[in-house]
Amino acid sequence: MSESTENPIRLLLVDDHQSFLWGLVKLIESEGPGMKVIGTASDMPEALDIAEREQPDIILLDIDLHGVNSLDSMSVLLKITKAPVLILTGLRDTETRDRAMLSGARGIVQKEESAEIILKAIKCVYQGEIWLDRASTGRIFSKLLNPLNGDTSPEAAKIASLTPRE
């Protein structure tokens, strides 16, 4: 699927580091007419406002916004727009990154990735694909297949003994 000048991928960028946000805008602008930044936000209230008003095609979202976990508001974000969320983060915490995917994100890309990888991730998510490294994919599938994930409480044991019909 190729983007045309008439229908560029419209992006909302959400990050609390202004210099990174500026660089990301410049990177996307360098891609030419295929992508367009329609808004930037440095916190979730601002992101929610812009997302609802502008209805972007893709939202690039940092997890940590001024010490607030943006995943706590992601369900609201996904309700007000049909735009897929691509997490762009510097966090290495696998549990938080997995939570992002299980909360509805369509991909995760590390901030230190090359410009080409970030742009490729945007295009892939725009085309309906998932952007995820192999290790994360394995962990997330494991969590989906075994939602109790090592919980040995009596409640978890009772739930695990239920048949699919039950």
Buried (B, 14 or more C-beta within 10 A) or exposed (E): EEBEEEEBBBBBBBBBBEEBBEBBBEBBEEBEEBBBBBBBBBBBEBBBEBBEEBBBBBBBBBBBBEEEBBBEBBEBBBEEBEBBBBBBBEBEEEEBBBBBBEBBBBBBBBBEEEBEEBBBBBBBBBEEEBBBEEEBEEBBEEBEEEEEEEEEEEEBEEEEEEEEEE
